[in-house]
């Protein structure tokens, strides 16, 4: 069931926000995302949190979804 379908049915959903890594090494955040699999309904990847340069959130989510 998609997040939209859950919301339309009035079901409780859990979402989590992850920050993209500060460097090209994303293993720490990959590990965090892996621990969340099956426990949350959606993961939001922040876009330049606190105005600091980080890995592109689009690139990061591509890596996360293909793992």
FENFEN-V51862 format. One record per pair of residues at least 12 apart in sequence whose C-alpha atoms are under 6 Angstrom apart, sorted by the first residue. I is the first residue (numbers start at 1). J is the second residue. If there is no record, write none. Layout:
BEGIN
i: <I/I>
j: <J/J>
END
This chain:
BEGIN
i: <14/14/15/15/15/15/16/17/17/17/18/19/19/20/20/21/21/22/45>
j: <40/41/40/41/42/43/43/43/44/45/45/45/46/55/57/54/55/54/57>
END
